[in-house]
């Protein structure tokens, strides 16, 4: 008896979140990475902490209304994997749509010293009549988070290139 085994289907998109509220007002941040199969991309949503650190699970901890969204494609993920594998010490992905209304920048660099972690900064500069306005979110990513994030990106890349299940 030959039966074809279908891959398990999930109701939600694959995701990985990093939440880092800090005791100091507005110092923490949150990152949400999600894989979007139909769009063949990974979306990074970043939000700053609102006010002082709240109890774990508080929905009002981060400013999701003012979040920054960055769409990562195959080239962006390839650059980040070079950083994760130690082939580069910093990566800068710049997205500027043809309409020229805004520019989004994802920067990530390996830190050295006591902590030896990674600094991630996401910024979006919007051009307005009165000048430019920049919104940015940054946080440090620990080694254990980098391992999970590296695996997440490898799985997303596998699907984006057409291997495995969508």
ABEGO torsion letter per residue (X at the ends): XBBBBBBBBBABBBBBBBBBBBABBGABBBBBBBBBAAAGBBBBBBBBBBEBBBBBGBAAABBAAABBBBBBBAAAAAAAAAAAAGABABBBBBBBBAAGABBBBBBBBBBBEAAGBBBBBBBBBBBBAAEBBBBBBBBBBBAAAAAAAAAAAAAAAAAAAGBEBX
